[in-house]
Each structure stands twice: as structure tokens, then as C-alpha cells.
Amino acid sequence: MKDDQFLDALQKGNLIDETVATKLKREVLLSGRLAEEIIYERRLIDDVVLANFKSQLYGVPYQKIDFDNFDDKLLELIPEETVRTYAVTPISRAENLFVIGMLHPDDQKAQDALKFIARRGHFNLGIYLISYTDWQGILRKYSPYKSVLEAAVRSLNVKSNDGGRGVVSLEERNQASLEEAPIIRIVADTLKEAVEGHASDVHVEPQENYLRIRFRIDGELHEIASLPLEIAQAVVSRIKVISNLKIDETRIPQDGRFRSRILNREIDFRVATFPTPLGEKVAIRILDSTVGLKTFDQLGLVGRNLEIIKKGLAKPFGMIIVSGPTGSGKSTTLYSLLQTLNNENVNIVSLEDPVEYFISGLNQSQVRPEIGYDFASGLRQILRQDPDVIMVGEIRDNETAGLAIHAALTGHIVLSTLHTNNAAGVIPRLIDMKVEPFLLPAALNLMVAQRLVPLLCENCKAPLEAPPAIQKEIKHALENLPSEIAGQYKEPYKIYRAVGCNKCNQKGFSGRIALFEVFEMSHAVEAIIISDPTAEKLLAETRKQNMITLRQDGVLKALAGKISIEGVFRETSDD
């Protein structure tokens, strides 16, 4: 089926609207990529929903792969190259029946390849349709990371050697010397494993006796591998080469970035080196736009909070400020808000430090304080670019705060972040930054606070009745919620606990979701700002607005089985 026909079918099935379909058709034409690949990358349609739709469309039954009980010996029956090229997977085998999964069951070349495998193995084929996620899961089974690393280390004949060539690709084994090739392999496979494992950061850390590789997954660091200390310098040098950093400079920190194609996706990597007595430490931030750009539902914005956000975005001007500590997902939320506003009739200009995700349709700029191009000076220039929507990565100083308020008052939508403990704290913080209080009611539309908590693994989470102490806490949180929300839950309250399975690597968690509280500007809030904008009075007003607090939003998500109640209590306070 051609891409245009496929997109028309999705539109007819109400999975995408006409605007999205038109944009995708244009992008497919210009890029030469498959429509389904773009849909998956941008998470436009849930993976399983799309698979079920394709099952009906092609008349091929959908089968979810059971990775907990998957027989790895099946991998010997289909070469990795075939799995990767034709988007097929082994599923199971019983006597002479070999069950195969296909991502594109209408692909004639893939069908021919499978028929050849069947003839060679003297067995019959059973064909099912699979999801993109399951296909990727099978691919990961073909390339065990640690065994690759061990083989690369064994092949090394020198301790530390890197020629310092200016390269862009992660893998250049055809051009590399015998000494360089294993180091290139180690770095490339480490980054590939990090992307496949949905890590947000990679830490390369020299220890006293070994080189430690750690991934940050779902907010927590995990040691993934240990390498001989003798190759630490070579590994760091390789990372510096692809990041265009100075190899011979080891005394001061350096920052760089590079882009590479992994799993058919363009991934940006932000690199920061840091000198230590044992050698240079490297932190690599993985900026995968297919992971970072989320829908409101994926963020955790639902119900009343979502309604208020949508109402705020519909206003022609004003500020929306997202607050929270470092690492709470503020930037991800801003990008999601921008995606909602992003269309060809709107000029969106952003000022970021750094630009984490490059988004089509946005005019993005990175500040460079070392040359005098900071948030304040950049914001002045943005106002000369005829913007409709302005995104300022962070309000850090009085000057930036004043300029952002001015922009909101002069007919622009302004999105930014601020470091405060809660939504109500945004107002006192801006006043502390010398913003005139009388300007705030007209400039501020919404104040949003958020925290990140781990998502329970859907495959293994287990329900249980909450202990008496937790029952009391849940009841207290629900008491102050509107009756139409609190009335949905009855005692005794049921929560869920993390168990652990192969799918989540025995952690019991997979991914993260945000807790939100959304505070609206109102006439009552305006009166408080003008008279006596204390934190106590503003918090009292949030209760009168029936604002769902971070704690309450967390309790609701815990009762819905999305997160653990322990994660809620750890990340929130009882206001």
C-alpha cells in the first residue's frame, strides 16, 4: 500500500486528522521516508493502536511478542540483516511451523525473503502482524552489548591511541587503523545501547582501577559495563573527536555536541567533559526527539489540568511559566506546548541553552553568554523577528524577567521556566526579580509546577489494598478535591506495587510521567498581587480555585495504577 493510501486510511479511521495527513504526505514526498516510520518517531499514534488498525487494514492478525518467554534460539533461523532490512521477526516454532512477525505484511520483497527461508529450512510459515516496538525489541536481541564490548577489548593491542581525526560518524572501521577500530566499536555500541535502552544520559567515569560506564534510565543511574582503565584515555579521545573538542586539552571542562543516525533515527548527543584526578569524566546527554517530544497524555496532563492548559494556550497573548527543580521535565513540557502551537500560520521563535531538540517549523536559537549573547540580549533580538510565540528556556535574571513580561504585554504568547517549589511560588519569585506587581495580572496566564515519578511497568505491576497509614493519606488528599473527582474512589483504596519482569529488567518501572499542578490567573489572584502577594495568601487562593496539587495529582495517578504511591510521597509534600 502506498503512503498516500495508508495516510488516507488512517484519516478515514479517525487516527489522524486532515491537517496531520496533509503535512505527512508533504514530508514523505520531500524526505523519501515511510509515513509509518515518521508516525512512530513522533508518537502520533499509539504503537499498539496502530498495529491493531493495520491488522484490520491488511487482514493479518496482530500478535504481541512475549519477550518473557521468547526462545533466543529462534534468532538463528533468521539472519539479523534480514530482520533489519525487511522488518520481520521470529515469534515461535512448533514442529514444522515457523511463526513469523511482519511490520509490513504487504511488502512483496519481505514475503519473498521469508519464502526463501521457509524453503531452506523445510518448514511452513505462519504470518502475524507485529508492532514497531516489538520489532525493535527483537533487533536488540541480536546485538548483546556486553559481549560486543568484551570482544572489542580483547582485540586491543595498544593501551591508548587515538589519532585525533575530525570525524562525524560513530562507526568508521573501514578507515580506522587496527588500533582505533576497537575503540570506535566500543563508543558506537555504547551509544547505540543507551539509545535502545531509553537512557537519558551516559556517564564515562574513570575510577581507581577501571573505567565505569553508567546509564541514567528513568531518572536513576545504573552501571552498565566496566572497561580496563588503560583504554580510558582512548575512549574519551574518541568521544572528543566526534564532538569536535580539543583532544590535547584535559585541564579544563569542554562542551560539544554531535548527531548520529541510530535505529533509523537522527539522534543528537550533547557532550560535557570534566577533569578529575583520575582522568577526564564525560557526561553525554541523549537528545532523542522521538522520545523527548510527548503528547499531553504521555506527559501526564489529563482531566482538569489539561482543560486549563488548553484554555491558556488558546489565549492570544500572555505567559505560561513551568516551574520545578532541575530534572523535573520542564523543557519537555515546553516542547509539547510548542508542538501544539506549531503551524504554518504562526511564527515561533525560541531562545534556549542549549537547543535540546530541533523541531521542524520552529526558529530555534542557542544563547552563548561567552560572547555576550545571553537570554536578555537574545530576547531583545527575538522581538525584532515578528514573533507570535516566544519560548525562553529559563528566566534566570531580573532583566530577562522584565523583557519576558513586556513581550507578553505587547501581544505575544511567552513560554518559559522558573525554579520554584510550586505553582503559586511563581508570583513571589517574579516580584523578587524586580517585576512590578501591577504588571503580573495582565501578563501571566498560567503557572504550572511539575515533578517526575517512575511509571509502573504495565506488564508486571500488581494490585494490593493500601495499608492503613496510606489509606489515611489517600483519604486526606481526596477530601479537598472536587466531589466529581473524589467520588470516583471508594475505601478501601487499591494501589499498585512494582514487581519486576524481563520487560522492565526486573526494576518494576518503565519510563516516567509528570505530576502537575496548574494555577490560573483570576480576579481574586489579581487582588492578592496588588495588595499583599504572600505565599500563604496565594496558597489559600489555590484551594479556593480547587487547584489539583502535585500531591493530589500523584494520588490520582497512583489509584489509576500508573505510579507507586511511594513515588508520590517521595516527590511531593502535603500542602
ZAMARGU-4260 file (C-alpha; in steps of 0.2 Angstrom, whole numbers, plus 5000, padded with zeros to 4 digits):
<rodrens>
0) 5000/5000/5000 | 5007/5017/4995 | 5010/5030/5008 | 4996/5042/5002 | 4983/5027/5003
5) 4989/5022/5020 | 4988/5040/5027 | 4970/5042/5019 | 4965/5026/5028 | 4972/5032/5044
10) 4962/5048/5042 | 4946/5038/5037 | 4949/5028/5053 | 4950/5044/5063 | 4968/5041/5069
15) 4974/5057/5062 | 4965/5072/5056 | 4966/5080/5039 | 4979/5093/5043 | 4991/5080/5050
20) 4988/5069/5035 | 4992/5083/5023 | 5008/5088/5032 | 5014/5069/5032 | 5011/5067/5014
25) 5021/5083/5010 | 5035/5076/5022 | 5035/5059/5014 | 5037/5067/4997 | 5051/5078/5002
30) 5061/5066/5013 | 5058/5049/5004 | 5054/5041/5021 | 5040/5030/5025 | 5025/5038/5033
35) 5024/5024/5046 | 5042/5027/5051 | 5038/5046/5054 | 5022/5042/5063 | 5031/5031/5075
40) 5046/5043/5078 | 5034/5057/5083 | 5022/5046/5093 | 5007/5052/5083 | 4998/5036/5086
45) 5000/5023/5100 | 5010/5009/5094 | 4998/4995/5098 | 4983/5005/5092 | 4992/5007/5075
50) 4996/4989/5075 | 4978/4984/5078 | 4972/4996/5064 | 4985/4989/5052 | 4979/4971/5056
55) 4961/4976/5051 | 4968/4985/5036 | 4978/4971/5029 | 4968/4956/5035 | 4983/4949/5045
60) 4981/4945/5064 | 4991/4956/5076 | 5002/4946/5088 | 5011/4954/5103 | 5028/4946/5106
65) 5030/4938/5123 | 5048/4943/5127 | 5047/4935/5144 | 5046/4918/5136 | 5055/4921/5120
70) 5067/4907/5114 | 5083/4915/5109 | 5087/4900/5098 | 5074/4907/5086 | 5087/4921/5081
75) 5097/4908/5072 | 5084/4904/5060 | 5083/4922/5053 | 5099/4932/5050 | 5100/4949/5058
80) 5102/4958/5041 | 5085/4950/5035 | 5076/4956/5051 | 5083/4973/5049 | 5081/4975/5031
85) 5063/4968/5029 | 5056/4972/5046 | 5052/4954/5051 | 5054/4944/5067 | 5054/4926/5073
90) 5040/4923/5085 | 5039/4904/5089 | 5041/4887/5081 | 5032/4871/5084 | 5037/4856/5074
95) 5037/4861/5055 | 5028/4878/5058 | 5038/4893/5060 | 5028/4908/5066 | 5035/4925/5059
100) 5030/4943/5063 | 5030/4956/5049 | 5029/4975/5051 | 5024/4977/5033 | 5014/4962/5028
105) 5011/4969/5011 | 5030/4971/5007 | 5032/4959/4992 | 5051/4958/4994 | 5049/4954/5013
110) 5037/4940/5008 | 5050/4933/4995 | 5064/4933/5008 | 5053/4923/5021 | 5048/4911/5007
115) 5066/4908/5004 | 5070/4905/5022 | 5055/4893/5023 | 5061/4883/5008 | 5079/4882/5015
120) 5073/4876/5032 | 5059/4865/5026 | 5045/4872/5036 | 5029/4881/5034 | 5026/4899/5038
125) 5013/4907/5050 | 5012/4926/5047 | 5007/4939/5060 | 5007/4957/5061 | 5019/4965/5074
130) 5021/4982/5082 | 5036/4993/5078 | 5041/4992/5097 | 5042/4973/5096 | 5052/4973/5080
135) 5065/4984/5089 | 5065/4973/5104 | 5070/4958/5093 | 5083/4968/5085 | 5091/4972/5102
140) 5092/4953/5105 | 5104/4951/5090 | 5117/4963/5097 | 5121/4959/5116 | 5130/4974/5121
145) 5142/4967/5134 | 5148/4953/5123 | 5152/4966/5109 | 5162/4976/5122 | 5172/4961/5128
150) 5176/4956/5110 | 5182/4974/5107 | 5193/4975/5122 | 5201/4958/5118 | 5206/4964/5101
155) 5215/4979/5108 | 5234/4978/5106 | 5238/4995/5112 | 5234/5004/5128 | 5229/5021/5122
160) 5229/5028/5105 | 5218/5040/5095 | 5224/5049/5080 | 5213/5064/5083 | 5204/5064/5066
165) 5190/5075/5063 | 5175/5063/5061 | 5157/5064/5061 | 5151/5046/5060 | 5151/5034/5075
170) 5157/5020/5065 | 5172/5021/5053 | 5180/5004/5054 | 5184/5004/5036 | 5195/5020/5038
175) 5202/5017/5055 | 5218/5009/5060 | 5218/4992/5068 | 5222/5001/5085 | 5207/5013/5083
180) 5194/5001/5077 | 5190/4993/5094 | 5189/5010/5102 | 5177/5016/5089 | 5167/5000/5091
185) 5166/5002/5110 | 5160/5020/5109 | 5147/5017/5095 | 5140/5001/5103 | 5139/5010/5120
190) 5129/5025/5112 | 5118/5013/5102 | 5114/5003/5118 | 5110/5019/5128 | 5098/5024/5114
195) 5090/5007/5113 | 5088/5006/5132 | 5080/5023/5133 | 5094/5031/5143 | 5094/5050/5145
200) 5112/5051/5149 | 5128/5041/5148 | 5142/5043/5160 | 5160/5038/5156 | 5169/5039/5173
205) 5187/5034/5176 | 5189/5025/5193 | 5204/5020/5203 | 5205/5003/5194 | 5193/5003/5180
210) 5183/5014/5168 | 5165/5014/5173 | 5150/5016/5161 | 5134/5021/5168 | 5117/5025/5160
215) 5103/5036/5168 | 5087/5027/5165 | 5070/5033/5171 | 5080/5046/5182 | 5092/5033/5190
220) 5110/5029/5186 | 5114/5011/5183 | 5132/5004/5180 | 5131/4995/5163 | 5149/4990/5160
225) 5167/4991/5166 | 5182/4993/5155 | 5200/4992/5158 | 5207/5008/5164 | 5221/5008/5151
230) 5209/5012/5137 | 5200/5026/5147 | 5210/5040/5138 | 5207/5032/5121 | 5188/5031/5124
235) 5187/5049/5130 | 5198/5055/5115 | 5186/5046/5103 | 5171/5055/5111 | 5180/5071/5109
240) 5184/5068/5091 | 5166/5065/5086 | 5161/5080/5097 | 5174/5092/5089 | 5183/5095/5105
245) 5201/5098/5108 | 5209/5081/5112 | 5225/5089/5119 | 5216/5100/5132 | 5212/5089/5148
250) 5214/5103/5161 | 5198/5112/5159 | 5180/5107/5155 | 5174/5107/5137 | 5156/5106/5129
255) 5152/5100/5112 | 5138/5090/5103 | 5136/5079/5088 | 5122/5070/5078 | 5122/5052/5073
260) 5109/5040/5065 | 5104/5026/5076 | 5090/5014/5073 | 5085/5024/5058 | 5083/5040/5069
265) 5093/5056/5069 | 5099/5057/5087 | 5108/5072/5095 | 5121/5070/5108 | 5127/5084/5120
270) 5144/5081/5127 | 5152/5088/5143 | 5170/5084/5149 | 5176/5087/5167 | 5194/5085/5173
275) 5196/5073/5188 | 5212/5067/5197 | 5210/5050/5188 | 5207/5057/5171 | 5193/5066/5162
280) 5175/5061/5165 | 5162/5063/5151 | 5143/5066/5153 | 5133/5063/5137 | 5115/5069/5136
285) 5105/5059/5123 | 5093/5071/5114 | 5081/5059/5105 | 5067/5070/5098 | 5056/5054/5096
290) 5057/5051/5115 | 5058/5069/5121 | 5043/5076/5111 | 5027/5069/5120 | 5009/5071/5119
295) 4999/5079/5133 | 4993/5061/5139 | 5011/5055/5138 | 5017/5069/5149 | 5003/5065/5162
300) 4992/5080/5158 | 4974/5074/5160 | 4957/5079/5166 | 4955/5097/5174 | 4974/5101/5172
305) 4973/5098/5153 | 4957/5108/5151 | 4965/5123/5160 | 4981/5121/5149 | 4971/5120/5133
310) 4962/5136/5138 | 4978/5145/5142 | 4986/5140/5125 | 4970/5147/5116 | 4973/5165/5123
315) 4980/5177/5110 | 4994/5183/5122 | 5001/5181/5139 | 5014/5170/5149 | 5014/5152/5154
320) 5028/5148/5166 | 5033/5130/5170 | 5042/5128/5187 | 5051/5114/5196 | 5068/5108/5201
325) 5082/5103/5189 | 5077/5087/5180 | 5059/5088/5183 | 5055/5088/5164 | 5051/5107/5162
330) 5059/5108/5145 | 5050/5093/5139 | 5033/5101/5144 | 5038/5117/5135 | 5042/5107/5119
335) 5025/5099/5120 | 5016/5115/5122 | 5026/5122/5107 | 5021/5107/5096 | 5003/5111/5100
340) 5005/5129/5094 | 5016/5125/5079 | 5008/5128/5062 | 5012/5137/5046 | 5002/5152/5051
345) 5012/5155/5067 | 5030/5162/5069 | 5038/5153/5084 | 5055/5159/5090 | 5064/5150/5104
350) 5079/5155/5114 | 5087/5140/5123 | 5103/5135/5132 | 5106/5123/5124 | 5094/5118/5110
355) 5089/5101/5116 | 5078/5096/5102 | 5077/5103/5084 | 5059/5104/5079 | 5053/5107/5061
360) 5044/5124/5059 | 5052/5132/5074 | 5065/5145/5074 | 5077/5140/5087 | 5092/5149/5094
365) 5105/5145/5107 | 5112/5158/5119 | 5131/5160/5120 | 5135/5170/5136 | 5154/5169/5132
370) 5151/5181/5118 | 5138/5192/5126 | 5123/5183/5118 | 5113/5179/5134 | 5094/5177/5137
375) 5091/5195/5139 | 5101/5201/5124 | 5093/5187/5114 | 5076/5191/5119 | 5078/5209/5113
380) 5083/5202/5096 | 5068/5190/5096 | 5056/5204/5097 | 5063/5211/5081 | 5059/5195/5072
385) 5040/5197/5071 | 5036/5183/5083 | 5019/5176/5088 | 5025/5164/5101 | 5041/5166/5111
390) 5050/5152/5121 | 5063/5157/5133 | 5072/5142/5140 | 5074/5149/5158 | 5071/5166/5166
395) 5087/5167/5176 | 5089/5186/5180 | 5079/5202/5183 | 5082/5209/5165 | 5076/5193/5156
400) 5061/5193/5168 | 5056/5211/5164 | 5058/5208/5145 | 5048/5192/5145 | 5034/5201/5154
405) 5035/5216/5142 | 5034/5203/5127 | 5018/5195/5135 | 5010/5213/5137 | 5013/5218/5119
410) 5003/5204/5111 | 5014/5188/5112 | 5012/5171/5119 | 5028/5168/5130 | 5033/5151/5137
415) 5047/5149/5149 | 5053/5140/5165 | 5057/5146/5183 | 5064/5137/5198 | 5051/5137/5211
420) 5044/5123/5223 | 5026/5125/5217 | 5014/5135/5205 | 5009/5148/5217 | 5028/5152/5221
425) 5030/5159/5203 | 5022/5176/5208 | 5033/5180/5223 | 5048/5174/5213 | 5045/5186/5199
430) 5042/5200/5211 | 5059/5196/5219 | 5066/5198/5202 | 5060/5216/5202 | 5045/5214/5191
435) 5032/5227/5195 | 5017/5218/5204 | 5004/5228/5194 | 5011/5220/5178 | 5008/5202/5183
440) 4989/5200/5182 | 4989/5206/5164 | 5005/5196/5159 | 5003/5180/5167 | 4990/5167/5161
445) 4996/5151/5169 | 5008/5145/5182 | 5012/5126/5181 | 5023/5116/5193 | 5028/5098/5190
450) 5038/5083/5196 | 5044/5067/5188 | 5040/5050/5195 | 5043/5032/5188 | 5030/5024/5179
455) 5025/5006/5184 | 5028/4993/5172 | 5012/4988/5164 | 5017/4970/5162 | 5021/4966/5180
460) 5013/4978/5192 | 5002/4970/5205 | 4987/4977/5214 | 4985/4977/5233 | 4975/4985/5246
465) 4984/5001/5254 | 4990/4999/5272 | 4980/5009/5285 | 4993/5023/5286 | 4992/5025/5267
470) 4973/5024/5267 | 4973/5039/5278 | 4985/5049/5267 | 4975/5045/5252 | 4959/5050/5260
475) 4966/5066/5266 | 4972/5070/5248 | 4955/5066/5241 | 4945/5076/5254 | 4950/5093/5246
480) 4946/5088/5228 | 4930/5092/5219 | 4917/5079/5223 | 4915/5074/5205 | 4934/5068/5205
485) 4935/5062/5223 | 4918/5052/5222 | 4926/5040/5209 | 4936/5032/5223 | 4929/5022/5237
490) 4938/5014/5253 | 4947/5003/5255 | 4958/5011/5242 | 4968/5000/5230 | 4985/5004/5224
495) 4999/4995/5214 | 5016/4989/5218 | 5032/4987/5207 | 5036/4968/5205 | 5049/4966/5191
500) 5050/4956/5175 | 5061/4954/5160 | 5052/4968/5150 | 5057/4981/5163 | 5074/4972/5168
505) 5067/4967/5185 | 5065/4985/5190 | 5046/4986/5191 | 5046/5003/5182 | 5047/5008/5164
510) 5048/5026/5159 | 5042/5042/5169 | 5027/5053/5170 | 5025/5070/5177 | 5014/5076/5191
515) 5006/5093/5188 | 4998/5107/5197 | 4991/5122/5186 | 4987/5139/5194 | 4976/5151/5184
520) 4977/5170/5185 | 4960/5177/5191 | 4952/5192/5198 | 4955/5185/5215 | 4973/5182/5212
525) 4975/5199/5205 | 4968/5207/5221 | 4981/5197/5231 | 4995/5203/5220 | 4991/5221/5221
530) 4988/5221/5240 | 4999/5208/5248 | 5006/5194/5237 | 5012/5182/5251 | 5015/5164/5248
535) 5001/5160/5262 | 4988/5170/5253 | 4992/5163/5236 | 4991/5145/5243 | 4974/5149/5251
540) 4968/5155/5234 | 4974/5139/5225 | 4962/5129/5237 | 4948/5141/5233 | 4951/5138/5214
545) 4950/5119/5218 | 4968/5118/5210 | 4974/5100/5210 | 4990/5100/5219 | 5006/5089/5215
550) 5002/5078/5229 | 4983/5076/5224 | 4988/5073/5206 | 5000/5060/5211 | 4987/5051/5222
555) 4975/5051/5207 | 4988/5043/5196 | 4993/5030/5209 | 4975/5025/5211 | 4974/5023/5192
560) 4988/5011/5193 | 5001/5022/5184 | 5013/5025/5198 | 5018/5019/5215 | 5011/5029/5230
565) 5029/5028/5237 | 5035/5038/5222 | 5021/5051/5225 | 5025/5054/5243 | 5044/5055/5239
570) 5042/5069/5226 | 5028/5079/5234 | 5024/5087/5251 | 5007/5088/5259 | 5001/5106/5257
</rodrens>
